[in-house]
Amino acid sequence: MATPTWLSELQQKIAELETEATKFYEKGVKKSGGTSRKLLQDIKILAQTGRVAIQGDRVTAAPKKEAVAAKADKKAPTKKA
């Protein structure tokens, strides 16, 4: 299974954030602070995109009705004669 596009983008943004945050905290580059905040916002959006994508995949990958019915039959109590 291929890596989803949103996940690749998320990993890229996190790597960029690490670089920018290091510049801000260790080198005192103020512009990197603003860039870090923007990257965090982008990460938030990508994370939400990922949540929606995963939820959609869960719904489409739901078990077929026959499989669900078979499980229900196994769980149903048996009557003694």
N, C-alpha and C positions, 0 to 999 in steps of 0.2 A: 504494500500500500504506500502510495506517494505521500510525502509531507504536504499538508495543506498550505496554500499560499499565505494565509493569514499567520500561520505559525512561523514560517520562514521570515516574514516581515517583522513579526514580534521579536524573534531572536536577533534580527539585525538592529532593531531599535534599542534593544537592551544593551547590545554591544556598544552602540553609539553613546548611549546614556553613561555607560561606565567610563568611556573616554572623556566625555564632557564634564562629568561630575569630578573626575580626577583633576582636570584642568582648573575647575572652580575651587575645589577645596585645597589642593596642594600647591597650585601656582597662583591662585588669587585672580584668575581671569574672570572678570565680572560678566562678560558676554556669554561665557559658558554656563552661567547660572540661568540666564534666560533660555538658552538652548536646552538646558536640562529640563526646565519646566515644560517646554514645548514637547520634548521627547516623552516626558511622563504622560502628557495629555494624549499623545499619539498611541502610547502603550495602552492607556485606558480604553481608547476606542478599539484598538485591535483585540484587546482581551474581551470586550463585549461582542465583537464580531465572532470571535472564537466560541464564546458561550452559545450564541445563536446557532452557529454552524453545528456544534456538537449536539445541541438539542434537536435540530432538524434531522441530523443523522440518526439519532436515537429513535425518533418517531418513524422514520422511513425504514429503519432496521427492526421494527417491532415484529414479534413472532406472528406467524400466520394464524388465522382463526382456528384452523384444524389442530394446530399444535396446542393452542390455548385450551381448546375444548378437551383434548386428550388429557392434559394436565388436570383439568377440572374433574374429569371422570375418575382419575386416580385418587383424588382427594375426597371424593364424595363417600360418605359413610355407606357401608354395605348393610343391608337388612338381613337379619337372620330369620329363617323360616320356622 
